[in-house]
């Protein structure tokens, strides 16, 4: 049943063990939102007139790792949302293999129903916790995307030095990690930076002009690619990729002075090896509305 208001209509609302999820439509936009602590957090947006393009700035910024590896063969994505980014990449690169880890089955169902997300032999979804998946797999990836949220929080065990070390082991030698650090309301970004720099040789931040979105690209082995080389890479990328991100602006960000200092503390977890899976399950099941070990506020 569709509920209508003056500004938008609610296509569906569903609660899972992890999230309170809304799918809404307003004018030509369809969106997925998570609710937590009385606030709403935008997860996915598509423009119904141009469903194949990336409507949210943070998803466009998440294309930044392609500047270092323009032709990835195998990608891991932790967090599905509406499935817009994996769908986009699989359409642009039809030979690519993408593994998506999404622990909330309701999110996957809504992505299929409302955002035209379709799985295939090359685009697979695994219902699992992202860290547990990485720990148990021996597969190597060219890129790993981190974009996992529950309510208004990032699960803490997906932010620690221990987890980043496990990701590093799952990457090829020239592998790249890209992570969504939300926007200006995330006050813990200095600690994010310090934690990432403890594992990766090169860490670069990308933000829109209003700092609504912040994305970090972390490179396992930094060979100091010159800006001219990166420009050459990006000029050869598919036209659809170039259209969805201002490459010149983002290349300039690499040498620009970041407002994010590494002045925080390294995030560490205290999981006992024998209790690892119980600890992860407990952390994922904590009430997302009241227990925010890694909190954010909605700035949109």
N, C-alpha and C positions, 0 to 999 in steps of 0.2 A: 504494500500500500504506500502511495506517495503522499507525504505531508508537505503542504505548501505554506510559505510565508510570503511577506511582501518582497523579500530580497532574494530568496532562493527556495528550492524545493529539496527535501530530503528524500533521496531515492531509496535508501535503506539505512538502518542502524542495527548493529549487532555487537554483542559482547562476547569476548572470548576469555579464556583464562589469563590472557596477557594484556588485552586492549579493549577499550570502548571505542568502536569504529563507526564513523559516519561516512556515507558517500552522498555528496550533494551536487546539485546542478544550479548554475546561475548564468543566465544569458547563454553564451557559447562555451562556457567552461564547466568541466566536470572535475570534482576534487575528492580526495580521500583525506579525512581528518581523524586524528586520535584525540580523545578527551582525557584529561588528567588534572586533578586538583582544581577543578572548576574552569580550567583553561582548555583551549583547543589548539592543536598542533598540526599544521598542514604537512601532509606526507607526499601527496601526488596531485598533479594538475595536468589535464590535457585540454587543448583547444579543439573543440569538436569540428571546427572548420578546417583545422590542420593537425589531425591526430598523430601524424608521423613525425612532427617536430617536437622539440623539448620546450615546454612552456615555462618551466621554473628555472630561475637563474642558477640555483645550486646544481641542477642536473646538467646544465650547460658547462658549468665550471668543472664538473666531474669528468669531462672529456679531456682535461688538461694532460693526463699521463700519455695521451697519444702523441704529444710533442716529443717524448723520448722513445716511444715504441709505436710507430705509425701503423704497424701491421701485426698486432698480437694474434697468436693462434689459440690460446686457451686462457680463459678469464674465470675467476671466482668472484661472485658477488654475495656479500653477507647482508641480508635485508632485501626484501622484494618491493614493498609498497605496492603501487599499482602496476609494477613491471614495465614502466615506461622506458627506462634506460636499457635493460637487457633486450627489450623488443627493438629499440632503435639500433643498437649495435649489431644485433643479428640480421637486421634488414640491410644495414650498410655493408657488413662483412658476412656474406652468406656462408662462408666456409669456416667461420670462427666457431669454437666450442665454448659454451658458457654454462657453468654450474652455478646455480643460485641456491643459497641456503636461507630458508625462511621457517622459523619455528612455529609461527601462528598459521594454522591451516585456514582460518577464516580470512586472513589477509589474502592468501593465495586464491581462495574461491572468489573473493570480490574483484581481484585483479582480472581473473578470467571473465567474470560476468559483466563488469562495468568498464574495463579499460582495454579490452580486446587483447589481453595477454594470452598467448598460445605457446604451449610447450612443443618441443620437437626432439628428434634424436640428438640435435646439437644444442638445444636449449632445455636444460633439465632443472627441475626444482626438487630439492631435498628438504624434507620436513625435519629440521634438527636445529640445535643451538650452534651458532657459528663457530664458537671455540671448540666445542666437542667435535664438530665435523673436521676442523683443521687438524686437531690432535690425532684423529683416527685415520686420516688419509695420507697416502704416500705420494699422491699426484702432485706434480709441479705445475705452476702457473706462471704466465707472463705478467699478469696483473691481478691484484686483489682489490676489490672495492668494498669499503666498509660504510654501511648506511643503515645501521640497525637501531631502531628506537622502540621503546615501549612507553606508552603514555607520553609524559613529558620528560623522559629520562633515557640516557644511554646505559644499558646494563654495564655495571662497573667492570666486570670481568672481560669486557671487550675494549678496555681502555688502558690496560696495564702493560708494563714492560715484558712480563712473562708472555702475554698474548702476542705482542709484536715480535718477540723472538720466535714464537711458533709460526707466525706468518712468514718471517724471514726464511725459515727452513722449508716452507712450502713454495717459495718463489724460485724461479730460475736465476742463474747468476746475474743476469741483467734485469731482474724483475723489479716491478714498481708497485707500491701500495698507494692507493688514494683513499682518503677518508673524509667524510662529511663532518665538520666540526661546528655545524650550525652557524649562527651569526654573531652579531655584536653582543647579544645577551648571554653568551657563554663566557662566563668570567674565568673559566678554568683553562682557557687556551694556552697561557704560559706553561702550565704543567703538561698539557698535551704536547707542546713543542719539545719540552725537555725530555719527556718520555720517548718520543719518536727519535730524537737526536741521539739517544743512548743506544739505539739499535741500527739506524740507517745512516749512511754516509752523507746523504744530501736530503735536505728537507726544504721544500718551497711552498709558500702559501699563496692562494689566489682568492681574491675577494672582489665583489662588485663595488661600485662607487659608493653605495649607501651602506655597505657592510652588513647587508641582510644575510648574506651567505658567506661562509668561509670553507674552503676546501684545502686540504694539505696533500701534496704529492711527496712521497718518501721513496728514495731510490736506494736500492741495496748496495750497488757498487757505482760510485760516482767517478766517471771518467772525464768530467769537466767539459761536456759538450758545449761548443761555442754557440753563441746566439745565431750565427750565420747557418750553422748546421741545423739547428732547430727550425729556423725559418724555411730551410730547404725541405725538411721533413714535412712541415705543415702545408707547404705549397703543393705537395703531392698527395695530400689526403683527399678522400672523396668529397665532392662538392657539398653534399648534405652535411657532412661533419663541419666543414668550414663555415657553412651558413649558420650553424647553431652555436657558434662561439667566435668571439672576436680574437683571433689568434695573435694579431699584432699586439693588442692590449695585454694579453696574457703572457706573451714572451717578455714584454717589458716588465712585468711584475717580478720575473725571476731575479733581476738585478736590482729591483726597487727595494727600498727599505721597508721591511715588514713592521707593522705596529705590534706584532706579537713577539714578546721577549721570552727567552727561556729562563724566566725567573722563578718559576714555580717548583714544585716538588715532583719527583718521578712517581708516577702511579705504580704501586705494587699491590699484588694480592697475596693473601696468606693461606692459599689452599694447601692443605696436606694432600700429598699425592694419592693416598688411599681413599681420600674423601672428595676427590676432585668432582666427580659427576654429581654427587649429592649437593656439593656447594654450588655448582652451576645451576642445578635445578632449583635450589632454594632461592638463589638470587633472581632467577627469572620469574619465580612465583611470588616474590615479595609484592605487596600491594603497590602498584605503580602510582597510586594517587597520594600516598603518604610517605613512602620510603624512596627517596631520591638520592642515592649515593653519588650520582653524577647529574645534577639538575641543570635544566635549561629553562628559559622563559620564552614564550612566543613573542617575537618581535615583528611579525608580519602585520 
